């Protein structure tokens, strides 16, 4: 089953929609991370094995630089 973590810039309605389709969708607010730095949100998504859904382009840089040494 796909698991999603929705960033603060994604509507709660999107979480409801994904849940209605049977997916495990949580918002960062449900984890108390609404004021967290992007790196903490990315780490939470990785630990929880969740797909991060965001409109924030900074997450691409976080992923690139964290994976750069592994590629």
PQR file of N, CA, C, O and H, with PARSE charges and radii, in Angstrom:
ATOM      1  N   UNK A   1       0.846  -1.184   0.000 -0.4000 1.5000
ATOM      2  CA  UNK A   1       0.000   0.000   0.000 -0.0000 2.0000
ATOM      3  C   UNK A   1       0.890   1.247   0.000  0.5500 1.7000
ATOM      4  O   UNK A   1       1.894   1.310   0.710 -0.5500 1.4000
ATOM      5  N   UNK A   2       0.508   2.221  -0.798 -0.4000 1.5000
ATOM      6  CA  UNK A   2       1.239   3.478  -0.824 -0.0000 2.0000
ATOM      7  C   UNK A   2       0.898   4.288   0.417  0.5500 1.7000
ATOM      8  O   UNK A   2      -0.244   4.331   0.875 -0.5500 1.4000
ATOM      9  H   UNK A   2      -0.307   2.170  -1.376  0.4000 1.0000
ATOM     10  N   UNK A   3       1.947   4.932   0.943 -0.4000 1.5000
ATOM     11  CA  UNK A   3       1.790   5.772   2.136 -0.0000 2.0000
ATOM     12  C   UNK A   3       2.282   7.171   1.787  0.5500 1.7000
ATOM     13  O   UNK A   3       3.361   7.331   1.217 -0.5500 1.4000
ATOM     14  H   UNK A   3       2.874   4.897   0.570  0.4000 1.0000
ATOM     15  N   UNK A   4       1.494   8.176   2.129 -0.4000 1.5000
ATOM     16  CA  UNK A   4       1.809   9.551   1.772 -0.0000 2.0000
ATOM     17  C   UNK A   4       1.988  10.419   3.007  0.5500 1.7000
ATOM     18  O   UNK A   4       1.348  10.205   4.036 -0.5500 1.4000
ATOM     19  H   UNK A   4       0.617   8.046   2.592  0.4000 1.0000
ATOM     20  N   UNK A   5       2.879  11.409   2.883 -0.4000 1.5000
ATOM     21  CA  UNK A   5       3.027  12.467   3.875 -0.0000 2.0000
ATOM     22  C   UNK A   5       2.828  13.775   3.131  0.5500 1.7000
ATOM     23  O   UNK A   5       3.601  14.103   2.231 -0.5500 1.4000
ATOM     24  H   UNK A   5       3.399  11.583   2.047  0.4000 1.0000
ATOM     25  N   UNK A   6       1.802  14.519   3.496 -0.4000 1.5000
ATOM     26  CA  UNK A   6       1.464  15.762   2.814 -0.0000 2.0000
ATOM     27  C   UNK A   6       2.020  16.956   3.570  0.5500 1.7000
ATOM     28  O   UNK A   6       1.756  17.138   4.758 -0.5500 1.4000
ATOM     29  H   UNK A   6       1.174  14.253   4.227  0.4000 1.0000
ATOM     30  N   UNK A   7       2.788  17.759   2.864 -0.4000 1.5000
ATOM     31  CA  UNK A   7       3.405  18.949   3.436 -0.0000 2.0000
ATOM     32  C   UNK A   7       2.328  19.984   3.762  0.5500 1.7000
ATOM     33  O   UNK A   7       1.170  19.838   3.372 -0.5500 1.4000
ATOM     34  H   UNK A   7       3.002  17.611   1.899  0.4000 1.0000
ATOM     35  N   UNK A   8       2.730  21.029   4.482 -0.4000 1.5000
ATOM     36  CA  UNK A   8       1.770  22.055   4.913 -0.0000 2.0000
ATOM     37  C   UNK A   8       1.136  22.808   3.751  0.5500 1.7000
ATOM     38  O   UNK A   8       0.061  23.387   3.908 -0.5500 1.4000
ATOM     39  H   UNK A   8       3.671  21.148   4.799  0.4000 1.0000
ATOM     40  N   UNK A   9       1.778  22.813   2.594 -0.4000 1.5000
ATOM     41  CA  UNK A   9       1.230  23.550   1.454 -0.0000 2.0000
ATOM     42  C   UNK A   9       0.266  22.707   0.609  0.5500 1.7000
ATOM     43  O   UNK A   9      -0.151  23.132  -0.468 -0.5500 1.4000
ATOM     44  H   UNK A   9       2.651  22.343   2.466  0.4000 1.0000
ATOM     45  N   UNK A  10      -0.078  21.538   1.087 -0.4000 1.5000
ATOM     46  CA  UNK A  10      -1.043  20.664   0.416 -0.0000 2.0000
ATOM     47  C   UNK A  10      -2.324  20.645   1.257  0.5500 1.7000
ATOM     48  O   UNK A  10      -2.274  20.479   2.476 -0.5500 1.4000
ATOM     49  H   UNK A  10       0.261  21.192   1.962  0.4000 1.0000
ATOM     50  N   UNK A  11      -3.443  20.812   0.609 -0.4000 1.5000
ATOM     51  CA  UNK A  11      -4.734  20.895   1.290 -0.0000 2.0000
ATOM     52  C   UNK A  11      -5.062  19.615   2.071  0.5500 1.7000
ATOM     53  O   UNK A  11      -4.721  18.506   1.660 -0.5500 1.4000
ATOM     54  H   UNK A  11      -3.484  20.947  -0.381  0.4000 1.0000
ATOM     55  N   UNK A  12      -5.727  19.808   3.197 -0.4000 1.5000
ATOM     56  CA  UNK A  12      -6.218  18.660   3.974 -0.0000 2.0000
ATOM     57  C   UNK A  12      -7.239  17.872   3.159  0.5500 1.7000
ATOM     58  O   UNK A  12      -7.431  16.676   3.380 -0.5500 1.4000
ATOM     59  H   UNK A  12      -6.004  20.709   3.531  0.4000 1.0000
ATOM     60  N   UNK A  13      -7.889  18.545   2.222 -0.4000 1.5000
ATOM     61  CA  UNK A  13      -8.845  17.866   1.341 -0.0000 2.0000
ATOM     62  C   UNK A  13      -8.138  16.812   0.488  0.5500 1.7000
ATOM     63  O   UNK A  13      -8.726  15.784   0.151 -0.5500 1.4000
ATOM     64  H   UNK A  13      -7.733  19.517   2.042  0.4000 1.0000
ATOM     65  N   UNK A  14      -6.892  17.066   0.146 -0.4000 1.5000
ATOM     66  CA  UNK A  14      -6.121  16.090  -0.625 -0.0000 2.0000
ATOM     67  C   UNK A  14      -5.897  14.834   0.208  0.5500 1.7000
ATOM     68  O   UNK A  14      -5.984  13.719  -0.307 -0.5500 1.4000
ATOM     69  H   UNK A  14      -6.415  17.901   0.420  0.4000 1.0000
ATOM     70  N   UNK A  15      -5.613  15.012   1.481 -0.4000 1.5000
ATOM     71  CA  UNK A  15      -5.450  13.860   2.375 -0.0000 2.0000
ATOM     72  C   UNK A  15      -6.758  13.073   2.455  0.5500 1.7000
ATOM     73  O   UNK A  15      -6.752  11.843   2.399 -0.5500 1.4000
ATOM     74  H   UNK A  15      -5.543  15.917   1.899  0.4000 1.0000
ATOM     75  N   UNK A  16      -7.863  13.777   2.585 -0.4000 1.5000
ATOM     76  CA  UNK A  16      -9.166  13.107   2.636 -0.0000 2.0000
ATOM     77  C   UNK A  16      -9.424  12.329   1.346  0.5500 1.7000
ATOM     78  O   UNK A  16      -9.914  11.200   1.379 -0.5500 1.4000
ATOM     79  H   UNK A  16      -7.868  14.776   2.631  0.4000 1.0000
ATOM     80  N   UNK A  17      -9.092  12.942   0.216 -0.4000 1.5000
ATOM     81  CA  UNK A  17      -9.296  12.295  -1.073 -0.0000 2.0000
ATOM     82  C   UNK A  17      -8.454  11.029  -1.186  0.5500 1.7000
ATOM     83  O   UNK A  17      -8.958   9.982  -1.592 -0.5500 1.4000
ATOM     84  H   UNK A  17      -8.694  13.859   0.189  0.4000 1.0000
ATOM     85  N   UNK A  18      -7.186  11.118  -0.830 -0.4000 1.5000
ATOM     86  CA  UNK A  18      -6.312   9.942  -0.895 -0.0000 2.0000
ATOM     87  C   UNK A  18      -6.812   8.834   0.029  0.5500 1.7000
ATOM     88  O   UNK A  18      -6.776   7.656  -0.326 -0.5500 1.4000
ATOM     89  H   UNK A  18      -6.776  11.969  -0.500  0.4000 1.0000
ATOM     90  N   UNK A  19      -7.273   9.217   1.205 -0.4000 1.5000
ATOM     91  CA  UNK A  19      -7.828   8.227   2.138 -0.0000 2.0000
ATOM     92  C   UNK A  19      -9.073   7.565   1.558  0.5500 1.7000
ATOM     93  O   UNK A  19      -9.285   6.366   1.741 -0.5500 1.4000
ATOM     94  H   UNK A  19      -7.301  10.174   1.494  0.4000 1.0000
ATOM     95  N   UNK A  20      -9.899   8.348   0.859 -0.4000 1.5000
ATOM     96  CA  UNK A  20     -11.119   7.786   0.263 -0.0000 2.0000
ATOM     97  C   UNK A  20     -10.788   6.761  -0.811  0.5500 1.7000
ATOM     98  O   UNK A  20     -11.606   5.894  -1.118 -0.5500 1.4000
ATOM     99  H   UNK A  20      -9.727   9.322   0.711  0.4000 1.0000
ATOM    100  N   UNK A  21      -9.587   6.857  -1.385 -0.4000 1.5000
ATOM    101  CA  UNK A  21      -9.137   5.887  -2.379 -0.0000 2.0000
ATOM    102  C   UNK A  21      -8.450   4.682  -1.732  0.5500 1.7000
ATOM    103  O   UNK A  21      -8.021   3.756  -2.421 -0.5500 1.4000
ATOM    104  H   UNK A  21      -8.922   7.561  -1.135  0.4000 1.0000
ATOM    105  N   UNK A  22      -8.353   4.708  -0.405 -0.4000 1.5000
ATOM    106  CA  UNK A  22      -7.777   3.578   0.313 -0.0000 2.0000
ATOM    107  C   UNK A  22      -6.307   3.717   0.661  0.5500 1.7000
ATOM    108  O   UNK A  22      -5.694   2.768   1.150 -0.5500 1.4000
ATOM    109  H   UNK A  22      -8.701   5.460   0.154  0.4000 1.0000
ATOM    110  N   UNK A  23      -5.732   4.892   0.416 -0.4000 1.5000
ATOM    111  CA  UNK A  23      -4.318   5.101   0.723 -0.0000 2.0000
ATOM    112  C   UNK A  23      -4.128   5.581   2.163  0.5500 1.7000
ATOM    113  O   UNK A  23      -5.033   6.156   2.768 -0.5500 1.4000
ATOM    114  H   UNK A  23      -6.230   5.663   0.019  0.4000 1.0000
ATOM    115  N   UNK A  24      -2.953   5.334   2.684 -0.4000 1.5000
ATOM    116  CA  UNK A  24      -2.568   5.827   4.001 -0.0000 2.0000
ATOM    117  C   UNK A  24      -1.962   7.209   3.791  0.5500 1.7000
ATOM    118  O   UNK A  24      -0.802   7.324   3.395 -0.5500 1.4000
ATOM    119  H   UNK A  24      -2.218   4.866   2.193  0.4000 1.0000
ATOM    120  N   UNK A  25      -2.731   8.249   4.052 -0.4000 1.5000
ATOM    121  CA  UNK A  25      -2.285   9.624   3.837 -0.0000 2.0000
ATOM    122  C   UNK A  25      -2.334  10.391   5.149  0.5500 1.7000
ATOM    123  O   UNK A  25      -3.370  10.445   5.812 -0.5500 1.4000
ATOM    124  H   UNK A  25      -3.673   8.156   4.374  0.4000 1.0000
ATOM    125  N   UNK A  26      -1.212  10.979   5.513 -0.4000 1.5000
ATOM    126  CA  UNK A  26      -1.113  11.785   6.738 -0.0000 2.0000
ATOM    127  C   UNK A  26      -0.552  13.146   6.381  0.5500 1.7000
ATOM    128  O   UNK A  26       0.196  13.283   5.412 -0.5500 1.4000
ATOM    129  H   UNK A  26      -0.371  10.935   4.974  0.4000 1.0000
ATOM    130  N   UNK A  27      -0.909  14.145   7.156 -0.4000 1.5000
ATOM    131  CA  UNK A  27      -0.351  15.478   6.968 -0.0000 2.0000
ATOM    132  C   UNK A  27       0.776  15.687   7.971  0.5500 1.7000
ATOM    133  O   UNK A  27       0.843  15.006   8.995 -0.5500 1.4000
ATOM    134  H   UNK A  27      -1.516  14.034   7.943  0.4000 1.0000
ATOM    135  N   UNK A  28       1.658  16.632   7.670 -0.4000 1.5000
ATOM    136  CA  UNK A  28       2.742  16.920   8.619 -0.0000 2.0000
ATOM    137  C   UNK A  28       2.164  17.389   9.947  0.5500 1.7000
ATOM    138  O   UNK A  28       2.756  17.144  10.998 -0.5500 1.4000
ATOM    139  H   UNK A  28       1.604  17.185   6.838  0.4000 1.0000
ATOM    140  N   UNK A  29       1.018  18.060   9.913 -0.4000 1.5000
ATOM    141  CA  UNK A  29       0.377  18.524  11.143 -0.0000 2.0000
ATOM    142  C   UNK A  29      -0.016  17.350  12.042  0.5500 1.7000
ATOM    143  O   UNK A  29       0.022  17.477  13.266 -0.5500 1.4000
ATOM    144  H   UNK A  29       0.537  18.260   9.059  0.4000 1.0000
ATOM    145  N   UNK A  30      -0.387  16.228  11.464 -0.4000 1.5000
ATOM    146  CA  UNK A  30      -0.753  15.058  12.265 -0.0000 2.0000
ATOM    147  C   UNK A  30       0.446  14.507  13.037  0.5500 1.7000
ATOM    148  O   UNK A  30       0.282  13.794  14.027 -0.5500 1.4000
ATOM    149  H   UNK A  30      -0.418  16.125  10.469  0.4000 1.0000
ATOM    150  N   UNK A  31       1.631  14.838  12.581 -0.4000 1.5000
ATOM    151  CA  UNK A  31       2.847  14.421  13.281 -0.0000 2.0000
ATOM    152  C   UNK A  31       3.449  15.567  14.096  0.5500 1.7000
ATOM    153  O   UNK A  31       4.529  15.425  14.668 -0.5500 1.4000
ATOM    154  H   UNK A  31       1.764  15.418  11.777  0.4000 1.0000
ATOM    155  N   UNK A  32       2.750  16.699  14.147 -0.4000 1.5000
ATOM    156  CA  UNK A  32       3.254  17.851  14.892 -0.0000 2.0000
ATOM    157  C   UNK A  32       4.441  18.523  14.221  0.5500 1.7000
ATOM    158  O   UNK A  32       5.268  19.139  14.894 -0.5500 1.4000
ATOM    159  H   UNK A  32       1.872  16.814  13.683  0.4000 1.0000
ATOM    160  N   UNK A  33       4.530  18.410  12.902 -0.4000 1.5000
ATOM    161  CA  UNK A  33       5.676  18.943  12.174 -0.0000 2.0000
ATOM    162  C   UNK A  33       5.344  20.167  11.323  0.5500 1.7000
ATOM    163  O   UNK A  33       6.102  20.517  10.418 -0.5500 1.4000
ATOM    164  H   UNK A  33       3.858  17.910  12.356  0.4000 1.0000
ATOM    165  N   UNK A  34       4.216  20.819  11.605 -0.4000 1.5000
ATOM    166  CA  UNK A  34       3.804  21.929  10.758 -0.0000 2.0000
ATOM    167  C   UNK A  34       4.794  23.099  10.774  0.5500 1.7000
ATOM    168  O   UNK A  34       4.791  23.906   9.845 -0.5500 1.4000
ATOM    169  H   UNK A  34       3.599  20.535  12.340  0.4000 1.0000
ATOM    170  N   UNK A  35       5.624  23.207  11.784 -0.4000 1.5000
ATOM    171  CA  UNK A  35       6.623  24.284  11.844 -0.0000 2.0000
ATOM    172  C   UNK A  35       8.046  23.741  11.705  0.5500 1.7000
ATOM    173  O   UNK A  35       9.015  24.466  11.929 -0.5500 1.4000
ATOM    174  H   UNK A  35       5.626  22.551  12.538  0.4000 1.0000
ATOM    175  N   UNK A  36       8.168  22.484  11.342 -0.4000 1.5000
ATOM    176  CA  UNK A  36       9.479  21.840  11.242 -0.0000 2.0000
ATOM    177  C   UNK A  36      10.230  22.294   9.995  0.5500 1.7000
ATOM    178  O   UNK A  36       9.630  22.720   9.008 -0.5500 1.4000
ATOM    179  H   UNK A  36       7.381  21.895  11.160  0.4000 1.0000
ATOM    180  N   UNK A  37      11.545  22.194  10.062 -0.4000 1.5000
ATOM    181  CA  UNK A  37      12.393  22.481   8.903 -0.0000 2.0000
ATOM    182  C   UNK A  37      12.158  21.394   7.852  0.5500 1.7000
ATOM    183  O   UNK A  37      11.753  20.277   8.173 -0.5500 1.4000
ATOM    184  H   UNK A  37      12.033  21.848  10.864  0.4000 1.0000
ATOM    185  N   UNK A  38      12.418  21.743   6.601 -0.4000 1.5000
ATOM    186  CA  UNK A  38      12.210  20.796   5.499 -0.0000 2.0000
ATOM    187  C   UNK A  38      12.974  19.492   5.702  0.5500 1.7000
ATOM    188  O   UNK A  38      12.457  18.417   5.401 -0.5500 1.4000
ATOM    189  H   UNK A  38      12.747  22.650   6.340  0.4000 1.0000
ATOM    190  N   UNK A  39      14.192  19.582   6.206 -0.4000 1.5000
ATOM    191  CA  UNK A  39      15.013  18.367   6.384 -0.0000 2.0000
ATOM    192  C   UNK A  39      14.361  17.407   7.369  0.5500 1.7000
ATOM    193  O   UNK A  39      14.430  16.192   7.185 -0.5500 1.4000
ATOM    194  H   UNK A  39      14.612  20.456   6.450  0.4000 1.0000
ATOM    195  N   UNK A  40      13.734  17.933   8.407 -0.4000 1.5000
ATOM    196  CA  UNK A  40      13.045  17.078   9.385 -0.0000 2.0000
ATOM    197  C   UNK A  40      11.841  16.400   8.763  0.5500 1.7000
ATOM    198  O   UNK A  40      11.566  15.234   9.048 -0.5500 1.4000
ATOM    199  H   UNK A  40      13.678  18.920   8.557  0.4000 1.0000
ATOM    200  N   UNK A  41      11.125  17.115   7.922 -0.4000 1.5000
ATOM    201  CA  UNK A  41       9.968  16.538   7.239 -0.0000 2.0000
ATOM    202  C   UNK A  41      10.432  15.444   6.279  0.5500 1.7000
ATOM    203  O   UNK A  41       9.815  14.382   6.192 -0.5500 1.4000
ATOM    204  H   UNK A  41      11.348  18.062   7.691  0.4000 1.0000
ATOM    205  N   UNK A  42      11.515  15.708   5.568 -0.4000 1.5000
ATOM    206  CA  UNK A  42      12.059  14.706   4.643 -0.0000 2.0000
ATOM    207  C   UNK A  42      12.507  13.460   5.401  0.5500 1.7000
ATOM    208  O   UNK A  42      12.269  12.339   4.952 -0.5500 1.4000
ATOM    209  H   UNK A  42      12.017  16.571   5.640  0.4000 1.0000
ATOM    210  N   UNK A  43      13.151  13.652   6.543 -0.4000 1.5000
ATOM    211  CA  UNK A  43      13.595  12.508   7.359 -0.0000 2.0000
ATOM    212  C   UNK A  43      12.403  11.705   7.868  0.5500 1.7000
ATOM    213  O   UNK A  43      12.441  10.475   7.893 -0.5500 1.4000
ATOM    214  H   UNK A  43      13.344  14.563   6.908  0.4000 1.0000
ATOM    215  N   UNK A  44      11.346  12.405   8.272 -0.4000 1.5000
ATOM    216  CA  UNK A  44      10.138  11.719   8.754 -0.0000 2.0000
ATOM    217  C   UNK A  44       9.529  10.870   7.628  0.5500 1.7000
ATOM    218  O   UNK A  44       9.141   9.722   7.847 -0.5500 1.4000
ATOM    219  H   UNK A  44      11.315  13.404   8.252  0.4000 1.0000
ATOM    220  N   UNK A  45       9.452  11.439   6.446 -0.4000 1.5000
ATOM    221  CA  UNK A  45       8.909  10.693   5.307 -0.0000 2.0000
ATOM    222  C   UNK A  45       9.746   9.453   5.031  0.5500 1.7000
ATOM    223  O   UNK A  45       9.201   8.381   4.767 -0.5500 1.4000
ATOM    224  H   UNK A  45       9.767  12.371   6.269  0.4000 1.0000
ATOM    225  N   UNK A  46      11.059   9.591   5.089 -0.4000 1.5000
ATOM    226  CA  UNK A  46      11.949   8.453   4.845 -0.0000 2.0000
ATOM    227  C   UNK A  46      11.795   7.390   5.920  0.5500 1.7000
ATOM    228  O   UNK A  46      11.700   6.201   5.614 -0.5500 1.4000
ATOM    229  H   UNK A  46      11.502  10.462   5.303  0.4000 1.0000
ATOM    230  N   UNK A  47      11.769   7.819   7.187 -0.4000 1.5000
ATOM    231  CA  UNK A  47      11.620   6.852   8.296 -0.0000 2.0000
ATOM    232  C   UNK A  47      10.309   6.092   8.212  0.5500 1.7000
ATOM    233  O   UNK A  47      10.253   4.894   8.488 -0.5500 1.4000
ATOM    234  H   UNK A  47      11.846   8.784   7.435  0.4000 1.0000
ATOM    235  N   UNK A  48       9.256   6.803   7.829 -0.4000 1.5000
ATOM    236  CA  UNK A  48       7.918   6.210   7.760 -0.0000 2.0000
ATOM    237  C   UNK A  48       7.658   5.517   6.419  0.5500 1.7000
ATOM    238  O   UNK A  48       6.599   4.926   6.208 -0.5500 1.4000
ATOM    239  H   UNK A  48       9.302   7.776   7.605  0.4000 1.0000
ATOM    240  N   UNK A  49       8.650   5.600   5.510 -0.4000 1.5000
ATOM    241  CA  UNK A  49       8.504   5.039   4.163 -0.0000 2.0000
ATOM    242  C   UNK A  49       7.259   5.611   3.469  0.5500 1.7000
ATOM    243  O   UNK A  49       6.432   4.886   2.917 -0.5500 1.4000
ATOM    244  H   UNK A  49       9.511   6.080   5.681  0.4000 1.0000
ATOM    245  N   UNK A  50       7.170   6.943   3.525 -0.4000 1.5000
ATOM    246  CA  UNK A  50       6.049   7.657   2.928 -0.0000 2.0000
ATOM    247  C   UNK A  50       6.522   8.474   1.728  0.5500 1.7000
ATOM    248  O   UNK A  50       7.659   8.947   1.695 -0.5500 1.4000
ATOM    249  H   UNK A  50       7.843   7.532   3.973  0.4000 1.0000
ATOM    250  N   UNK A  51       5.658   8.631   0.768 -0.4000 1.5000
ATOM    251  CA  UNK A  51       5.903   9.497  -0.375 -0.0000 2.0000
ATOM    252  C   UNK A  51       5.558  10.915   0.059  0.5500 1.7000
ATOM    253  O   UNK A  51       4.439  11.184   0.496 -0.5500 1.4000
ATOM    254  H   UNK A  51       4.735   8.247   0.796  0.4000 1.0000
ATOM    255  N   UNK A  52       6.510  11.808  -0.062 -0.4000 1.5000
ATOM    256  CA  UNK A  52       6.292  13.192   0.342 -0.0000 2.0000
ATOM    257  C   UNK A  52       5.619  13.956  -0.798  0.5500 1.7000
ATOM    258  O   UNK A  52       6.127  13.998  -1.919 -0.5500 1.4000
ATOM    259  H   UNK A  52       7.419  11.590  -0.416  0.4000 1.0000
ATOM    260  N   UNK A  53       4.474  14.557  -0.494 -0.4000 1.5000
ATOM    261  CA  UNK A  53       3.730  15.352  -1.464 -0.0000 2.0000
ATOM    262  C   UNK A  53       3.861  16.812  -1.037  0.5500 1.7000
ATOM    263  O   UNK A  53       3.432  17.189   0.053 -0.5500 1.4000
ATOM    264  H   UNK A  53       4.061  14.524   0.416  0.4000 1.0000
ATOM    265  N   UNK A  54       4.457  17.631  -1.908 -0.4000 1.5000
ATOM    266  CA  UNK A  54       4.704  19.025  -1.563 -0.0000 2.0000
ATOM    267  C   UNK A  54       4.744  19.885  -2.812  0.5500 1.7000
ATOM    268  O   UNK A  54       4.917  19.384  -3.923 -0.5500 1.4000
ATOM    269  H   UNK A  54       4.805  17.324  -2.794  0.4000 1.0000
ATOM    270  N   UNK A  55       4.584  21.170  -2.619 -0.4000 1.5000
ATOM    271  CA  UNK A  55       4.775  22.146  -3.686 -0.0000 2.0000
ATOM    272  C   UNK A  55       6.091  22.894  -3.484  0.5500 1.7000
ATOM    273  O   UNK A  55       6.422  23.789  -4.262 -0.5500 1.4000
ATOM    274  H   UNK A  55       4.443  21.577  -1.716  0.4000 1.0000
ATOM    275  N   UNK A  56       6.831  22.535  -2.455 -0.4000 1.5000
ATOM    276  CA  UNK A  56       8.082  23.188  -2.075 -0.0000 2.0000
ATOM    277  C   UNK A  56       9.241  22.590  -2.874  0.5500 1.7000
ATOM    278  O   UNK A  56       9.560  21.411  -2.716 -0.5500 1.4000
ATOM    279  H   UNK A  56       6.562  21.808  -1.823  0.4000 1.0000
ATOM    280  N   UNK A  57       9.859  23.384  -3.714 -0.4000 1.5000
ATOM    281  CA  UNK A  57      10.934  22.897  -4.573 -0.0000 2.0000
ATOM    282  C   UNK A  57      12.220  22.580  -3.812  0.5500 1.7000
ATOM    283  O   UNK A  57      13.088  21.894  -4.349 -0.5500 1.4000
ATOM    284  H   UNK A  57       9.600  24.341  -3.841  0.4000 1.0000
ATOM    285  N   UNK A  58      12.363  23.057  -2.586 -0.4000 1.5000
ATOM    286  CA  UNK A  58      13.575  22.786  -1.803 -0.0000 2.0000
ATOM    287  C   UNK A  58      13.765  21.302  -1.508  0.5500 1.7000
ATOM    288  O   UNK A  58      14.896  20.863  -1.301 -0.5500 1.4000
ATOM    289  H   UNK A  58      11.657  23.615  -2.150  0.4000 1.0000
ATOM    290  N   UNK A  59      12.714  20.539  -1.484 -0.4000 1.5000
ATOM    291  CA  UNK A  59      12.849  19.122  -1.180 -0.0000 2.0000
ATOM    292  C   UNK A  59      13.648  18.382  -2.250  0.5500 1.7000
ATOM    293  O   UNK A  59      14.303  17.384  -1.953 -0.5500 1.4000
ATOM    294  H   UNK A  59      11.795  20.896  -1.652  0.4000 1.0000
ATOM    295  N   UNK A  60      13.598  18.860  -3.484 -0.4000 1.5000
ATOM    296  CA  UNK A  60      14.410  18.261  -4.544 -0.0000 2.0000
ATOM    297  C   UNK A  60      15.891  18.399  -4.243  0.5500 1.7000
ATOM    298  O   UNK A  60      16.663  17.468  -4.473 -0.5500 1.4000
ATOM    299  H   UNK A  60      13.065  19.671  -3.726  0.4000 1.0000
ATOM    300  N   UNK A  61      16.292  19.555  -3.731 -0.4000 1.5000
ATOM    301  CA  UNK A  61      17.692  19.771  -3.356 -0.0000 2.0000
ATOM    302  C   UNK A  61      18.077  18.893  -2.180  0.5500 1.7000
ATOM    303  O   UNK A  61      19.170  18.329  -2.163 -0.5500 1.4000
ATOM    304  H   UNK A  61      15.665  20.312  -3.545  0.4000 1.0000
ATOM    305  N   UNK A  62      17.200  18.769  -1.202 -0.4000 1.5000
ATOM    306  CA  UNK A  62      17.487  17.921  -0.043 -0.0000 2.0000
ATOM    307  C   UNK A  62      17.713  16.489  -0.503  0.5500 1.7000
ATOM    308  O   UNK A  62      18.670  15.842  -0.078 -0.5500 1.4000
ATOM    309  H   UNK A  62      16.312  19.227  -1.215  0.4000 1.0000
ATOM    310  N   UNK A  63      16.842  15.993  -1.364 -0.4000 1.5000
ATOM    311  CA  UNK A  63      16.974  14.624  -1.858 -0.0000 2.0000
ATOM    312  C   UNK A  63      18.254  14.470  -2.665  0.5500 1.7000
ATOM    313  O   UNK A  63      19.001  13.511  -2.471 -0.5500 1.4000
ATOM    314  H   UNK A  63      16.065  16.519  -1.709  0.4000 1.0000
ATOM    315  N   UNK A  64      18.510  15.407  -3.568 -0.4000 1.5000
ATOM    316  CA  UNK A  64      19.687  15.306  -4.428 -0.0000 2.0000
ATOM    317  C   UNK A  64      20.971  15.252  -3.600  0.5500 1.7000
ATOM    318  O   UNK A  64      21.814  14.381  -3.815 -0.5500 1.4000
ATOM    319  H   UNK A  64      17.903  16.186  -3.725  0.4000 1.0000
ATOM    320  N   UNK A  65      21.116  16.175  -2.661 -0.4000 1.5000
ATOM    321  CA  UNK A  65      22.360  16.233  -1.904 -0.0000 2.0000
ATOM    322  C   UNK A  65      22.486  15.102  -0.884  0.5500 1.7000
ATOM    323  O   UNK A  65      23.600  14.712  -0.533 -0.5500 1.4000
ATOM    324  H   UNK A  65      20.431  16.882  -2.486  0.4000 1.0000
ATOM    325  N   UNK A  66      21.365  14.573  -0.407 -0.4000 1.5000
ATOM    326  CA  UNK A  66      21.455  13.444   0.530 -0.0000 2.0000
ATOM    327  C   UNK A  66      21.757  12.143  -0.203  0.5500 1.7000
ATOM    328  O   UNK A  66      22.366  11.239   0.367 -0.5500 1.4000
ATOM    329  H   UNK A  66      20.461  14.889  -0.692  0.4000 1.0000
ATOM    330  N   UNK A  67      21.334  12.039  -1.470 -0.4000 1.5000
ATOM    331  CA  UNK A  67      21.551  10.817  -2.247 -0.0000 2.0000
ATOM    332  C   UNK A  67      22.817  10.888  -3.097  0.5500 1.7000
ATOM    333  O   UNK A  67      23.268   9.864  -3.611 -0.5500 1.4000
ATOM    334  H   UNK A  67      20.840  12.774  -1.933  0.4000 1.0000
ATOM    335  N   UNK A  68      23.389  12.060  -3.251 -0.4000 1.5000
ATOM    336  CA  UNK A  68      24.534  12.251  -4.139 -0.0000 2.0000
ATOM    337  C   UNK A  68      25.674  11.279  -3.830  0.5500 1.7000
ATOM    338  O   UNK A  68      26.278  10.725  -4.749 -0.5500 1.4000
ATOM    339  H   UNK A  68      23.023  12.892  -2.833  0.4000 1.0000
ATOM    340  N   UNK A  69      25.970  11.069  -2.558 -0.4000 1.5000
ATOM    341  CA  UNK A  69      27.064  10.179  -2.163 -0.0000 2.0000
ATOM    342  C   UNK A  69      26.714   8.716  -2.350  0.5500 1.7000
ATOM    343  O   UNK A  69      27.612   7.878  -2.430 -0.5500 1.4000
ATOM    344  H   UNK A  69      25.480  11.519  -1.812  0.4000 1.0000
ATOM    345  N   UNK A  70      25.431   8.387  -2.422 -0.4000 1.5000
ATOM    346  CA  UNK A  70      25.000   6.994  -2.541 -0.0000 2.0000
ATOM    347  C   UNK A  70      24.912   6.532  -3.979  0.5500 1.7000
ATOM    348  O   UNK A  70      24.823   5.332  -4.242 -0.5500 1.4000
ATOM    349  H   UNK A  70      24.701   9.068  -2.357  0.4000 1.0000
ATOM    350  N   UNK A  71      24.935   7.479  -4.922 -0.4000 1.5000
ATOM    351  CA  UNK A  71      24.811   7.115  -6.347 -0.0000 2.0000
ATOM    352  C   UNK A  71      26.169   6.891  -6.953  0.5500 1.7000
ATOM    353  O   UNK A  71      26.271   6.579  -8.139 -0.5500 1.4000
ATOM    354  H   UNK A  71      25.006   8.453  -4.708  0.4000 1.0000
TER
END
